[in-house]
Amino acid sequence: MSDSDGGCCRCCCSFIFTLGLTALFMWLSLRTSNPKCSVENFYLPSLDTTLKNPNDTTLNLTLKLENTNKDKGIKYDAVKVTVSDSQNRNHVVANVSVPEFYQGHKKKAKKVGTGIANSTVASQVASINGKRVFWVDLSTSVKFKIMFWYTKRHKIRVGANVTVNATGVKDERKGIKLKSMAPRMGSFCVVMGSLLNFLVFSLLNF
């Protein structure tokens, strides 16, 4: 092999390696994580047996939303919460909405919401040892802020069962994590990951 051929080979290897590092950097920069969501407080006065006149038809809850991204902010659309008698959402107990807001990177926020509850539906949920289980469903759309620009909107839908005791409050002292039912990354990041794999494979077989 001549010196010119060797130089060309080294140049090609260097180019592929640089391109691979660039693709890796871009993928890591654009990779996003959906916020963590949990129910911290939950109160249905109509189920509170300690009240003499439990005619309050409200539902009060507190949500905790955590942005785990180190260098990306999150802009939330209105956060909609639906409380139902089951995951199938056959009978809705109440709807709660939290206005849109922005959350900085590595920030946590607690949002209080109040809705009108259907006390009839709530009382018809089967009670076992004075406890009833409700399904809490949260849905919203978010845009991630990367430096000075925003990504396209990503839909988020999470949910979990919440057990309520005889005083109408959440039985679990700790917050109840709402499990995600939506993709974590956008299609662009998937494409970048595929490109990186292709470049690495090409380099190894050069």
Buried (B, 14 or more C-beta within 10 A) or exposed (E): EEEEEEEEEEEEEEEBBEBBEEBBEBBEBBBBBBBBBBBBBBBBBBBBEEEEEBEBBBBBBBBBBBBBBEEBBBBBBEBBBBBBBEEEBEBBBBBBBBEEBEBEBEBEBEBEBEBEBBBEBBBEBEBEEEBBBBBBBBBBBBBBBBEEEBBEBBEBBBBBEBBBBBBBBBBEEEBBEBEBEEEEBBEBBEEBBEBBEEBBEEBEEE
